[in-house]
Amino acid sequence: MIQRFILLFILFIASGKTIAQQSTASKQVSTFTIEAPQLGYVKKIWIYLPKNYDLSKKKYPVIYMHDAQNLFDAKTSFVGEWNIDEKLDSLNAQAIVVGIEHGNEKRINELTPYKNAKYGGGNANNYLEFIVKTLKPEIDMKYRTKTNARNTAIMGSSIGGLVSYYAVLKYPEVFGRAGIFSPSFWFNQEEIIDLTKKTPKLKTKIYFLCGDNEGDESDKKIMITNINKIDDLIAEKRCECNNMTKVKIVKGGQHNEKLWRDNFVKAYLWLF
């Protein structure tokens, strides 16, 4: 538990402790700010557009991702970026990615659906309402997007994985695909399990990822146990023949950007 707290604290201060260097974001990436009335402050948004977006009239699926500081640019990342833009460029991927910057000291509060007795939090309902009712309409208005759930994904890691899973339970009509990396289910374990049990039917296509070396010696298996528990509960609600859920456990994988960066492409290709 101590190591988990240290990890959350590191990510919590990430944007304020970056090392000065040149930007590595590609020309397909831009940023803008938007009022978030549900949160009471302004959010900075990063957006990746596919190559040749300006030369086509196509509409594209959209992936909403948390912790945008770590997705595209080494200059703003804390311990390494995910290289989302370069990876999608190399695939000639036909998708738009919308990255939402975390709220620095507000990060834990934004990305957790229920309060934790030790660490607080619990404002994910407002955060997700911002995405669904403010940000997504803005994106759909400004860009050529496929707006239905089948073409709308949500992805994140750690407590970003937790809030991504919560999002598909709360807004199944909005998010039809999800990449859930190293989810911190331990933060609200009982509540998340209970909510999963109460969800009548889950149609979302979900890619779970974790390493078998996350945490200290006393709790390395907790991540895997929690994911398998959630996966079993989901399986009870739908036919296994539909291939809608995948659990990927990486041998030696640790709770860090490298694990998530190295496995992003596999998750993207499976989801889309």
C-alpha positions as CSV (number, residue, x, y, z in Angstrom):
1,M,0.0,0.0,0.0
2,I,2.9,2.4,0.7
3,Q,4.3,1.9,-2.8
4,R,0.8,2.6,-4.3
5,F,0.6,5.9,-2.3
6,I,4.1,6.9,-3.5
7,L,3.1,6.1,-7.1
8,L,-0.1,8.2,-6.9
9,F,1.8,11.1,-5.3
10,I,4.4,11.0,-8.1
11,L,1.7,11.1,-10.8
12,F,-0.1,13.7,-8.8
13,I,2.8,16.3,-9.1
14,A,3.9,15.2,-12.6
15,S,3.1,18.3,-14.6
16,G,5.0,20.5,-12.1
17,K,8.2,18.5,-12.2
18,T,9.0,18.1,-15.8
19,I,12.6,18.4,-17.1
20,A,13.2,21.2,-19.6
21,Q,13.6,19.9,-23.1
22,Q,12.4,20.4,-26.6
23,S,8.9,19.3,-27.6
24,T,8.5,15.9,-29.3
25,A,4.9,16.3,-30.3
26,S,4.2,15.8,-34.0
27,K,2.6,18.3,-36.3
28,Q,-0.6,16.3,-36.0
29,V,-1.0,17.3,-32.4
30,S,-2.5,20.6,-31.2
31,T,-3.9,22.0,-28.0
32,F,-6.7,24.2,-26.8
33,T,-8.4,25.2,-23.6
34,I,-12.1,24.8,-22.7
35,E,-14.2,25.8,-19.7
36,A,-15.2,22.9,-17.6
37,P,-18.3,24.1,-15.7
38,Q,-18.8,20.7,-14.0
39,L,-15.3,21.1,-12.4
40,G,-15.2,24.9,-12.0
41,Y,-12.0,25.5,-13.9
42,V,-10.4,25.5,-17.4
43,K,-9.1,22.3,-18.9
44,K,-6.3,22.0,-21.4
45,I,-7.0,19.5,-24.2
46,W,-4.5,17.9,-26.6
47,I,-5.8,16.5,-29.9
48,Y,-4.2,14.2,-32.4
49,L,-5.6,14.2,-36.0
50,P,-4.8,11.4,-38.4
51,K,-2.3,12.0,-41.2
52,N,-4.1,13.6,-44.2
53,Y,-7.0,14.6,-42.1
54,D,-7.2,18.0,-43.9
55,L,-7.1,16.3,-47.3
56,S,-10.1,14.0,-46.7
57,K,-13.8,14.3,-45.9
58,K,-13.9,11.2,-43.8
59,K,-15.3,10.9,-40.3
60,Y,-13.2,9.2,-37.7
61,P,-13.6,7.3,-34.4
62,V,-12.4,9.1,-31.3
63,I,-10.4,7.9,-28.3
64,Y,-10.6,10.0,-25.1
65,M,-7.5,9.6,-22.9
66,H,-6.5,10.9,-19.5
67,D,-3.2,12.4,-18.3
68,A,-2.6,14.2,-21.6
69,Q,0.7,15.5,-20.4
70,N,2.2,12.0,-20.7
71,L,0.7,11.0,-24.1
72,F,2.4,13.0,-26.9
73,D,5.3,15.1,-25.6
74,A,8.5,14.3,-23.7
75,K,8.6,18.0,-22.7
76,T,5.5,17.8,-20.6
77,S,5.8,14.2,-19.4
78,F,7.1,13.2,-16.0
79,V,8.8,9.9,-16.6
80,G,8.4,9.4,-20.4
81,E,5.7,9.9,-22.9
82,W,3.5,7.2,-24.5
83,N,4.5,8.3,-28.1
84,I,0.8,8.1,-29.1
85,D,1.2,10.3,-32.1
86,E,4.3,8.5,-33.5
87,K,2.7,5.1,-33.0
88,L,-0.5,6.1,-34.7
89,D,1.4,7.7,-37.5
90,S,3.3,4.5,-38.1
91,L,0.1,2.6,-38.4
92,N,-1.5,5.2,-40.6
93,A,-4.3,4.9,-38.0
94,Q,-7.7,6.3,-38.8
95,A,-8.6,7.7,-35.4
96,I,-8.7,11.0,-33.5
97,V,-7.2,11.1,-30.0
98,V,-8.4,13.6,-27.4
99,G,-6.1,13.9,-24.4
100,I,-7.4,15.6,-21.3
101,E,-4.7,17.1,-19.0
102,H,-4.9,15.9,-15.4
103,G,-5.6,18.6,-12.8
104,N,-2.3,18.5,-11.0
105,E,-3.2,18.6,-7.3
106,K,-6.8,17.8,-8.4
107,R,-5.8,14.6,-10.3
108,I,-6.8,12.1,-7.6
109,N,-10.1,13.8,-7.0
110,E,-10.9,13.9,-10.7
111,L,-10.1,10.3,-11.6
112,T,-11.6,8.4,-8.7
113,P,-15.4,7.7,-8.5
114,Y,-15.6,7.2,-4.8
115,K,-13.8,8.5,-1.8
116,N,-11.0,6.5,-0.3
117,A,-10.7,6.5,3.5
118,K,-7.0,7.4,3.3
119,Y,-6.5,9.3,0.1
120,G,-9.8,11.1,-0.5
121,G,-10.9,11.6,-4.0
122,G,-14.4,10.9,-5.4
123,N,-15.1,13.6,-8.0
124,A,-15.1,11.4,-11.1
125,N,-18.8,11.9,-11.7
126,N,-18.2,15.6,-12.4
127,Y,-15.1,14.8,-14.5
128,L,-16.9,12.3,-16.7
129,E,-19.9,14.7,-17.0
130,F,-17.5,17.3,-18.3
131,I,-16.2,14.8,-20.9
132,V,-19.6,13.6,-22.0
133,K,-21.7,16.8,-21.8
134,T,-19.1,19.6,-22.6
135,L,-16.0,18.2,-24.2
136,K,-17.4,15.6,-26.5
137,P,-20.1,17.9,-28.0
138,E,-17.3,20.4,-28.7
139,I,-15.1,17.8,-30.4
140,D,-18.0,16.5,-32.4
141,M,-18.9,20.0,-33.6
142,K,-15.3,21.1,-34.5
143,Y,-14.0,17.8,-36.1
144,R,-15.3,15.1,-38.4
145,T,-16.1,12.4,-35.9
146,K,-18.2,9.2,-35.7
147,T,-20.3,10.1,-32.7
148,N,-21.9,6.8,-31.7
149,A,-20.7,4.5,-28.9
150,R,-19.2,2.0,-31.3
151,N,-16.7,4.6,-32.5
152,T,-16.0,6.3,-29.1
153,A,-13.4,4.9,-26.8
154,I,-11.9,5.8,-23.4
155,M,-8.4,4.9,-22.2
156,G,-6.2,5.4,-19.3
157,S,-3.7,3.9,-16.8
158,S,-3.6,3.6,-13.0
159,I,-6.4,5.7,-11.6
160,G,-7.0,6.7,-15.2
161,G,-7.7,3.0,-15.8
162,L,-10.1,3.1,-12.8
163,V,-12.0,6.0,-14.1
164,S,-12.1,4.6,-17.7
165,Y,-13.8,1.4,-16.4
166,Y,-16.2,3.5,-14.3
167,A,-17.0,5.5,-17.4
168,V,-18.2,2.4,-19.3
169,L,-20.4,1.4,-16.4
170,K,-21.9,4.9,-16.1
171,Y,-22.1,5.9,-19.7
172,P,-22.4,2.7,-21.8
173,E,-24.4,4.6,-24.4
174,V,-21.4,6.9,-24.9
175,F,-18.3,4.7,-24.7
176,G,-18.4,1.5,-26.7
177,R,-14.7,0.6,-26.4
178,A,-12.2,1.0,-23.5
179,G,-8.5,0.5,-22.9
180,I,-8.0,-0.1,-19.2
181,F,-4.3,-0.2,-18.2
182,S,-3.1,-1.2,-14.7
183,P,-6.4,0.0,-13.2
184,S,-6.3,1.0,-9.5
185,F,-9.3,-1.0,-8.6
186,W,-8.0,-1.2,-5.0
187,F,-8.8,2.5,-4.5
188,N,-12.6,1.8,-4.5
189,Q,-12.6,-2.0,-4.8
190,E,-15.8,-2.8,-3.0
191,E,-17.8,-0.1,-4.7
192,I,-16.5,-1.0,-8.2
193,I,-17.3,-4.7,-7.7
194,D,-20.8,-3.8,-6.4
195,L,-21.5,-1.5,-9.3
196,T,-20.3,-4.1,-11.8
197,K,-22.7,-6.7,-10.2
198,K,-25.6,-4.2,-10.5
199,T,-24.9,-3.4,-14.2
200,P,-27.5,-5.5,-16.1
201,K,-25.6,-5.9,-19.3
202,L,-22.2,-4.6,-20.5
203,K,-21.8,-4.3,-24.3
204,T,-18.5,-2.3,-24.3
205,K,-15.4,-3.9,-25.8
206,I,-12.7,-3.8,-23.2
207,Y,-8.9,-4.4,-23.3
208,F,-7.4,-4.9,-19.8
209,L,-3.7,-4.7,-19.4
210,C,-1.3,-5.1,-16.4
211,G,2.1,-6.4,-15.6
212,D,2.9,-9.2,-13.2
213,N,5.5,-7.1,-11.4
214,E,3.3,-4.2,-10.3
215,G,3.6,-3.1,-6.6
216,D,5.9,-4.4,-3.9
217,E,6.4,-8.1,-2.9
218,S,3.4,-8.2,-0.7
219,D,0.8,-7.1,-3.3
220,K,2.2,-7.9,-6.8
221,K,-0.7,-10.2,-7.5
222,I,-3.4,-7.9,-6.3
223,M,-3.6,-6.1,-9.7
224,I,-4.0,-9.4,-11.5
225,T,-6.5,-10.7,-9.0
226,N,-8.6,-7.6,-9.2
227,I,-8.7,-7.5,-13.0
228,N,-9.6,-11.2,-13.2
229,K,-12.4,-10.6,-10.6
230,I,-13.9,-7.8,-12.7
231,D,-13.4,-9.8,-15.9
232,D,-15.3,-12.8,-14.4
233,L,-18.2,-10.5,-13.3
234,I,-18.4,-9.1,-16.8
235,A,-18.3,-12.6,-18.3
236,E,-21.3,-13.6,-16.3
237,K,-23.3,-10.9,-18.1
238,R,-22.5,-11.8,-21.7
239,C,-21.6,-14.7,-24.0
240,E,-17.8,-15.4,-24.1
241,C,-18.2,-16.2,-27.8
242,N,-18.5,-12.5,-28.7
243,N,-14.8,-11.8,-28.0
244,M,-15.6,-8.5,-26.3
245,T,-13.1,-8.6,-23.4
246,K,-9.3,-9.3,-23.4
247,V,-7.0,-9.5,-20.5
248,K,-3.3,-9.1,-21.2
249,I,-0.8,-9.7,-18.5
250,V,2.8,-8.8,-19.4
251,K,5.6,-10.8,-17.8
252,G,7.9,-8.5,-15.9
253,G,5.7,-5.5,-16.6
254,Q,5.8,-2.7,-14.0
255,H,3.4,0.1,-13.1
256,N,5.0,2.7,-15.4
257,E,4.8,4.6,-18.7
258,K,7.0,2.0,-20.4
259,L,4.5,-0.8,-19.9
260,W,1.6,1.4,-21.2
261,R,3.6,2.8,-24.1
262,D,4.9,-0.6,-25.2
263,N,1.4,-2.1,-25.3
264,F,-0.7,0.8,-26.6
265,V,-0.5,-0.3,-30.2
266,K,-1.7,-3.9,-29.4
267,A,-4.6,-2.5,-27.4
268,Y,-5.5,0.0,-30.2
269,L,-5.4,-2.7,-32.9
270,W,-7.5,-5.1,-30.8
271,L,-10.1,-2.5,-30.0
272,F,-10.4,-1.1,-33.5
